[in-house]
Amino acid sequence: MPEVKVRKTLVQVETIFHEGGPAPETPARRAAAMAVIENPYAGQYVENILPFMKDLEPLAAEMARMCIDALGGDADIVEGYGKGAVTGVNGEIEHGALWHVPGGYAMRDSIRKSLAIVPSTKKVGAAGTRIDIPVTHTNASYVRTHYDAIEVGIPDAPRPNEILLVLVMTTGGRIHARVGGLTRDAIKGEDGLR
C-alpha cells in the first residue's frame, strides 16, 4: 500500500458573533482541517485503489482532532460536520472519493454519538481551487438550521499530483436560522434523518 505523504496541513477557524441581527448568547464556531497529500495514483489509471482508504485512517483521525481542538477541545460541543476533497489535475475525481470512508468515520468516532451521514463533496481542480464543504447536523440530516457550507482552499494546493483533503466541524447551526423545519431540540435520533 502507498505511504501517505503529507506536504502541509492548515486549520481554519471562524467565529460568528452575529449576521446583522441580534448577537447569540454564544458565538457560532466553524473549523476546517485541511491536509495536502501526494496522490499515489496521479498520472495513471489504477483499477484497485481501495487499499489507500485504510492508509488514510490515521491522517483522518488526526484531522478530526485538529477540528475539535480548534473549536476549544470539547468534542461534545460539535453539532455539525462535513468533508470533501480536491484532486489535482493529474488525478481523477475517484481519488478524492477515497476520503469518504476514512474522513467520515474519523469524525463520527471522535465526537459524541452521531447517526447522520457525513455530507461530502469532491472535485478535480488546479492549485488554489476553492471548494464548498456541505455541513449538516451530526445526528439528524433533516435539521434545517444546520444546513450550511464552509468554503475552503489553499493557494498552492492541490498541485497536479496532490489531493487536498478537508474535514469540517461546527458548534451549531446558522446564527439567525428561521426557515422552519426540524429543530435540534426535536431530534428523535433513531435513523440519522430525524
C-alpha positions in Angstrom: 0.0 0.0 0.0 1.2 3.5 -0.7 2.5 5.6 2.1 0.6 8.8 2.9 2.9 11.7 2.2 1.7 15.0 3.7 3.1 18.2 2.3 1.2 20.5 4.6 -1.8 21.0 6.9 -3.9 24.0 7.6 -6.6 24.7 10.2 -9.2 27.4 9.6 -11.4 28.7 12.4 -14.3 31.1 12.0 -16.2 32.7 14.9 -19.5 34.3 14.1 -20.8 36.9 16.5 -23.8 37.9 14.5 -25.1 38.1 11.0 -26.6 41.6 11.2 -29.3 40.7 13.7 -29.1 40.1 17.4 -26.0 38.5 18.7 -26.5 35.0 20.1 -25.6 34.2 23.7 -22.7 32.0 22.4 -21.0 32.8 19.1 -21.0 30.0 16.5 -17.7 28.4 15.6 -16.7 26.6 12.5 -13.4 24.8 12.0 -11.9 23.2 8.9 -8.8 21.0 8.9 -7.0 20.5 5.6 -4.2 18.3 4.5 -2.3 18.3 1.2 -1.1 14.9 0.3 0.7 13.3 -2.6 -1.7 11.4 -4.9 -0.1 8.0 -5.4 -2.3 7.3 -8.4 -1.7 10.6 -10.3 -1.0 10.3 -14.0 -2.1 6.7 -14.3 -5.2 4.6 -14.1 -5.1 2.1 -11.3 -8.0 -0.4 -11.0 -7.8 -1.2 -7.3 -7.4 2.0 -5.3 -9.4 0.8 -2.2 -6.3 -0.1 -0.1 -5.4 3.6 0.1 -8.6 4.3 2.2 -7.1 2.3 5.1 -3.8 4.2 4.8 -5.7 7.4 5.2 -7.3 6.5 8.5 -4.6 7.8 10.8 -4.5 11.1 9.0 -8.3 11.4 9.2 -8.2 10.7 12.9 -5.5 13.4 13.4 -7.5 15.9 11.3 -10.7 15.2 13.3 -8.7 16.0 16.4 -7.4 19.2 14.8 -11.0 20.4 14.2 -12.1 19.6 17.8 -9.0 21.3 19.2 -9.7 24.4 17.1 -13.2 24.5 18.5 -11.9 24.5 22.0 -11.1 20.8 22.7 -14.5 19.6 23.8 -15.9 17.0 21.3 -19.3 17.3 23.0 -20.0 20.8 21.5 -19.7 19.6 17.9 -23.1 19.7 16.2 -22.3 19.8 12.5 -19.9 18.2 10.2 -18.9 17.7 6.5 -16.0 16.6 4.4 -14.5 17.0 0.9 -11.5 16.7 -1.4 -10.0 18.5 -4.3 -7.9 16.2 -6.5 -5.1 17.8 -8.6 -5.4 17.8 -12.4 -3.2 14.7 -12.9 -5.7 12.7 -10.8 -9.3 11.8 -11.1 -12.4 12.5 -9.0 -12.4 8.9 -7.8 -9.1 9.6 -6.0 -10.9 12.3 -3.9 -13.7 9.8 -3.2 -11.3 7.7 -1.3 -11.7 10.2 1.5 -15.4 9.3 2.1 -14.9 6.4 4.5 -11.8 7.5 6.5 -12.8 11.1 6.7 -16.4 10.4 7.7 -15.7 7.7 10.3 -12.9 9.6 11.9 -15.3 12.4 12.7 -18.1 10.2 13.8 -15.7 8.2 16.1 -14.3 11.4 17.7 -17.5 13.0 18.8 -20.5 12.0 20.9 -23.0 9.7 19.3 -23.7 10.6 15.7 -26.2 8.9 13.4 -26.4 11.2 10.4 -24.4 10.6 7.2 -21.5 13.0 6.8 -22.2 15.1 3.8 -19.4 15.3 1.2 -18.3 16.9 -2.0 -15.3 16.5 -4.2 -13.9 17.9 -7.5 -10.8 18.0 -9.6 -9.0 21.3 -9.7 -5.8 23.3 -10.1 -3.8 24.9 -7.2 -5.9 27.5 -5.4 -9.2 25.8 -6.2 -11.8 26.6 -3.6 -14.5 24.1 -2.6 -17.7 24.5 -0.6 -17.9 21.7 2.0 -21.5 20.9 2.9 -22.5 20.8 6.6 -25.4 19.0 8.3 -26.3 18.1 11.9 -24.3 15.2 13.3 -27.4 13.3 14.5 -30.2 14.1 12.1 -29.7 15.1 8.5 -33.1 16.9 8.3 -32.3 19.6 10.9 -32.6 22.7 8.6 -30.9 25.1 11.0 -27.6 23.2 10.4 -27.8 23.2 6.5 -24.7 25.1 5.7 -21.4 25.1 3.8 -17.9 26.2 4.5 -15.7 27.5 1.7 -12.1 26.4 2.0 -8.9 26.3 -0.2 -5.2 26.7 -0.1 -3.5 29.0 -2.6 -0.8 26.5 -3.6 -2.8 23.3 -3.4 -3.5 20.9 -4.8 -0.6 20.7 -7.2 -1.2 18.4 -10.2 0.0 15.3 -8.3 -1.7 16.0 -5.0 -5.0 15.8 -3.2 -6.4 18.4 -0.8 -8.4 16.6 2.0 -10.8 18.5 4.2 -12.8 17.9 7.4 -15.1 20.5 8.9 -17.0 20.7 12.2 -19.3 23.3 13.7 -20.6 24.1 17.1 -24.2 24.8 15.9 -26.4 25.9 13.1 -26.7 29.2 11.3 -26.8 32.1 13.7 -30.2 33.5 12.6 -31.8 30.3 11.2 -35.6 30.9 10.9 -36.8 28.9 7.9 -38.8 26.3 9.9 -38.5 22.6 9.8 -37.0 20.1 12.3 -35.0 21.8 15.1 -32.3 20.2 17.1 -34.4 20.0 20.2 -37.0 17.8 18.3 -34.5 15.2 17.1 -35.6 11.7 17.7 -32.2 10.2 16.9 -33.4 6.9 15.5 -32.2 6.7 11.9 -29.9 9.7 11.3 -32.6 11.5 9.4 -34.9 12.9 12.0 
